[in-house]
Amino acid sequence: MAEITSLRDAMKEGRISERADLSNYDGDSKVLLWRINDMLDAITGPFVVASKYIRDIGKGKIPPIITDSYSGDFAAIKNDINTVIE
């Protein structure tokens, strides 16, 4: 539970690249933490891409259209950024 609390605190503090260290766990605990890490990767990956694109646009550099495949709300963010680029 301490590892999950640490991850939650990291997310609240904006340290979105932080992940659980799986080397200290085994069995169900390791599987649970791996799934949490995987979930965090799925959430933060699109935000990192969006942040880079917004930063580039803010500096006057027009990046290429985002061609990565996203679903749901992430697809909406991608489409909105692509609209700005176009």
GUFIVEX-503988 format. One record per residue (C-alpha): residue number from 1; residue in one letter; x, y, z. Coordinates in nm, 3 decimals. Example, Ala and Ser with C-alpha at 12.3 -4.5 7.8 and 13.67 -1.06 7.14 Angstrom:
BEGIN
<kemar><num>1</num><residuo>A</residuo><xx>1.230</xx><yy>-0.450</yy><zz>0.780</zz></kemar>
<kemar><num>2</num><residuo>S</residuo><xx>1.367</xx><yy>-0.106</yy><zz>0.714</zz></kemar>
# end
This chain:
BEGIN
<kemar><num>1</num><residuo>M</residuo><xx>0.000</xx><yy>0.000</yy><zz>0.000</zz></kemar>
<kemar><num>2</num><residuo>A</residuo><xx>0.292</xx><yy>0.236</yy><zz>0.066</zz></kemar>
<kemar><num>3</num><residuo>E</residuo><xx>0.406</xx><yy>0.207</yy><zz>-0.297</zz></kemar>
<kemar><num>4</num><residuo>I</residuo><xx>0.059</xx><yy>0.294</yy><zz>-0.425</zz></kemar>
<kemar><num>5</num><residuo>T</residuo><xx>0.039</xx><yy>0.590</yy><zz>-0.188</zz></kemar>
<kemar><num>6</num><residuo>S</residuo><xx>0.380</xx><yy>0.706</yy><zz>-0.311</zz></kemar>
<kemar><num>7</num><residuo>L</residuo><xx>0.262</xx><yy>0.686</yy><zz>-0.673</zz></kemar>
<kemar><num>8</num><residuo>R</residuo><xx>-0.056</xx><yy>0.876</yy><zz>-0.590</zz></kemar>
<kemar><num>9</num><residuo>D</residuo><xx>0.145</xx><yy>1.149</yy><zz>-0.419</zz></kemar>
<kemar><num>10</num><residuo>A</residuo><xx>0.383</xx><yy>1.170</yy><zz>-0.716</zz></kemar>
<kemar><num>11</num><residuo>M</residuo><xx>0.091</xx><yy>1.216</yy><zz>-0.956</zz></kemar>
<kemar><num>12</num><residuo>K</residuo><xx>-0.061</xx><yy>1.488</yy><zz>-0.736</zz></kemar>
<kemar><num>13</num><residuo>E</residuo><xx>0.277</xx><yy>1.665</yy><zz>-0.733</zz></kemar>
<kemar><num>14</num><residuo>G</residuo><xx>0.305</xx><yy>1.649</yy><zz>-1.111</zz></kemar>
<kemar><num>15</num><residuo>R</residuo><xx>0.579</xx><yy>1.384</yy><zz>-1.123</zz></kemar>
<kemar><num>16</num><residuo>I</residuo><xx>0.399</xx><yy>1.188</yy><zz>-1.393</zz></kemar>
<kemar><num>17</num><residuo>S</residuo><xx>0.701</xx><yy>0.982</yy><zz>-1.499</zz></kemar>
<kemar><num>18</num><residuo>E</residuo><xx>0.736</xx><yy>0.813</yy><zz>-1.160</zz></kemar>
<kemar><num>19</num><residuo>R</residuo><xx>0.660</xx><yy>0.439</yy><zz>-1.150</zz></kemar>
<kemar><num>20</num><residuo>A</residuo><xx>0.657</xx><yy>0.165</yy><zz>-0.888</zz></kemar>
<kemar><num>21</num><residuo>D</residuo><xx>0.984</xx><yy>-0.026</yy><zz>-0.846</zz></kemar>
<kemar><num>22</num><residuo>L</residuo><xx>0.875</xx><yy>-0.383</yy><zz>-0.916</zz></kemar>
<kemar><num>23</num><residuo>S</residuo><xx>1.204</xx><yy>-0.537</yy><zz>-0.804</zz></kemar>
<kemar><num>24</num><residuo>N</residuo><xx>1.093</xx><yy>-0.530</yy><zz>-0.439</zz></kemar>
<kemar><num>25</num><residuo>Y</residuo><xx>0.775</xx><yy>-0.732</yy><zz>-0.497</zz></kemar>
<kemar><num>26</num><residuo>D</residuo><xx>0.655</xx><yy>-1.069</yy><zz>-0.616</zz></kemar>
<kemar><num>27</num><residuo>G</residuo><xx>0.329</xx><yy>-1.254</yy><zz>-0.672</zz></kemar>
<kemar><num>28</num><residuo>D</residuo><xx>0.001</xx><yy>-1.065</yy><zz>-0.673</zz></kemar>
<kemar><num>29</num><residuo>S</residuo><xx>0.160</xx><yy>-0.747</yy><zz>-0.536</zz></kemar>
<kemar><num>30</num><residuo>K</residuo><xx>0.402</xx><yy>-0.735</yy><zz>-0.828</zz></kemar>
<kemar><num>31</num><residuo>V</residuo><xx>0.122</xx><yy>-0.798</yy><zz>-1.080</zz></kemar>
<kemar><num>32</num><residuo>L</residuo><xx>-0.092</xx><yy>-0.523</yy><zz>-0.925</zz></kemar>
<kemar><num>33</num><residuo>L</residuo><xx>0.193</xx><yy>-0.271</yy><zz>-0.931</zz></kemar>
<kemar><num>34</num><residuo>W</residuo><xx>0.284</xx><yy>-0.368</yy><zz>-1.288</zz></kemar>
<kemar><num>35</num><residuo>R</residuo><xx>-0.079</xx><yy>-0.303</yy><zz>-1.390</zz></kemar>
<kemar><num>36</num><residuo>I</residuo><xx>-0.075</xx><yy>0.034</yy><zz>-1.214</zz></kemar>
<kemar><num>37</num><residuo>N</residuo><xx>0.251</xx><yy>0.124</yy><zz>-1.393</zz></kemar>
<kemar><num>38</num><residuo>D</residuo><xx>0.096</xx><yy>0.017</yy><zz>-1.722</zz></kemar>
<kemar><num>39</num><residuo>M</residuo><xx>-0.213</xx><yy>0.227</yy><zz>-1.652</zz></kemar>
<kemar><num>40</num><residuo>L</residuo><xx>0.004</xx><yy>0.529</yy><zz>-1.572</zz></kemar>
<kemar><num>41</num><residuo>D</residuo><xx>0.194</xx><yy>0.479</yy><zz>-1.900</zz></kemar>
<kemar><num>42</num><residuo>A</residuo><xx>-0.135</xx><yy>0.470</yy><zz>-2.090</zz></kemar>
<kemar><num>43</num><residuo>I</residuo><xx>-0.244</xx><yy>0.796</yy><zz>-1.930</zz></kemar>
<kemar><num>44</num><residuo>T</residuo><xx>0.081</xx><yy>0.991</yy><zz>-1.934</zz></kemar>
<kemar><num>45</num><residuo>G</residuo><xx>0.200</xx><yy>0.896</yy><zz>-2.284</zz></kemar>
<kemar><num>46</num><residuo>P</residuo><xx>-0.060</xx><yy>1.106</yy><zz>-2.468</zz></kemar>
<kemar><num>47</num><residuo>F</residuo><xx>-0.009</xx><yy>1.396</yy><zz>-2.225</zz></kemar>
<kemar><num>48</num><residuo>V</residuo><xx>0.365</xx><yy>1.399</yy><zz>-2.295</zz></kemar>
<kemar><num>49</num><residuo>V</residuo><xx>0.296</xx><yy>1.412</yy><zz>-2.671</zz></kemar>
<kemar><num>50</num><residuo>A</residuo><xx>0.035</xx><yy>1.687</yy><zz>-2.629</zz></kemar>
<kemar><num>51</num><residuo>S</residuo><xx>0.266</xx><yy>1.890</yy><zz>-2.407</zz></kemar>
<kemar><num>52</num><residuo>K</residuo><xx>0.549</xx><yy>1.874</yy><zz>-2.662</zz></kemar>
<kemar><num>53</num><residuo>Y</residuo><xx>0.320</xx><yy>1.982</yy><zz>-2.944</zz></kemar>
<kemar><num>54</num><residuo>I</residuo><xx>0.174</xx><yy>2.271</yy><zz>-2.743</zz></kemar>
<kemar><num>55</num><residuo>R</residuo><xx>0.524</xx><yy>2.382</yy><zz>-2.642</zz></kemar>
<kemar><num>56</num><residuo>D</residuo><xx>0.640</xx><yy>2.375</yy><zz>-3.006</zz></kemar>
<kemar><num>57</num><residuo>I</residuo><xx>0.333</xx><yy>2.566</yy><zz>-3.127</zz></kemar>
<kemar><num>58</num><residuo>G</residuo><xx>0.388</xx><yy>2.822</yy><zz>-2.849</zz></kemar>
<kemar><num>59</num><residuo>K</residuo><xx>0.742</xx><yy>2.879</yy><zz>-2.980</zz></kemar>
<kemar><num>60</num><residuo>G</residuo><xx>0.608</xx><yy>2.934</yy><zz>-3.332</zz></kemar>
<kemar><num>61</num><residuo>K</residuo><xx>0.725</xx><yy>2.596</yy><zz>-3.461</zz></kemar>
<kemar><num>62</num><residuo>I</residuo><xx>0.446</xx><yy>2.410</yy><zz>-3.639</zz></kemar>
<kemar><num>63</num><residuo>P</residuo><xx>0.493</xx><yy>2.037</yy><zz>-3.584</zz></kemar>
<kemar><num>64</num><residuo>P</residuo><xx>0.361</xx><yy>1.767</yy><zz>-3.816</zz></kemar>
<kemar><num>65</num><residuo>I</residuo><xx>0.010</xx><yy>1.631</yy><zz>-3.767</zz></kemar>
<kemar><num>66</num><residuo>I</residuo><xx>-0.012</xx><yy>1.376</yy><zz>-3.486</zz></kemar>
<kemar><num>67</num><residuo>T</residuo><xx>-0.058</xx><yy>1.037</yy><zz>-3.651</zz></kemar>
<kemar><num>68</num><residuo>D</residuo><xx>-0.045</xx><yy>0.818</yy><zz>-3.340</zz></kemar>
<kemar><num>69</num><residuo>S</residuo><xx>-0.362</xx><yy>0.623</yy><zz>-3.273</zz></kemar>
<kemar><num>70</num><residuo>Y</residuo><xx>-0.555</xx><yy>0.721</yy><zz>-2.960</zz></kemar>
<kemar><num>71</num><residuo>S</residuo><xx>-0.902</xx><yy>0.637</yy><zz>-2.832</zz></kemar>
<kemar><num>72</num><residuo>G</residuo><xx>-1.171</xx><yy>0.828</yy><zz>-2.647</zz></kemar>
<kemar><num>73</num><residuo>D</residuo><xx>-1.073</xx><yy>1.154</yy><zz>-2.479</zz></kemar>
<kemar><num>74</num><residuo>F</residuo><xx>-0.714</xx><yy>1.116</yy><zz>-2.598</zz></kemar>
<kemar><num>75</num><residuo>A</residuo><xx>-0.835</xx><yy>1.103</yy><zz>-2.958</zz></kemar>
<kemar><num>76</num><residuo>A</residuo><xx>-1.030</xx><yy>1.425</yy><zz>-2.896</zz></kemar>
<kemar><num>77</num><residuo>I</residuo><xx>-0.717</xx><yy>1.598</yy><zz>-2.764</zz></kemar>
<kemar><num>78</num><residuo>K</residuo><xx>-0.519</xx><yy>1.472</yy><zz>-3.065</zz></kemar>
<kemar><num>79</num><residuo>N</residuo><xx>-0.787</xx><yy>1.596</yy><zz>-3.304</zz></kemar>
<kemar><num>80</num><residuo>D</residuo><xx>-0.799</xx><yy>1.936</yy><zz>-3.136</zz></kemar>
<kemar><num>81</num><residuo>I</residuo><xx>-0.420</xx><yy>1.977</yy><zz>-3.160</zz></kemar>
<kemar><num>82</num><residuo>N</residuo><xx>-0.426</xx><yy>1.866</yy><zz>-3.523</zz></kemar>
<kemar><num>83</num><residuo>T</residuo><xx>-0.698</xx><yy>2.125</yy><zz>-3.594</zz></kemar>
<kemar><num>84</num><residuo>V</residuo><xx>-0.472</xx><yy>2.397</yy><zz>-3.454</zz></kemar>
<kemar><num>85</num><residuo>I</residuo><xx>-0.181</xx><yy>2.271</yy><zz>-3.667</zz></kemar>
<kemar><num>86</num><residuo>E</residuo><xx>-0.392</xx><yy>2.269</yy><zz>-3.983</zz></kemar>
# end
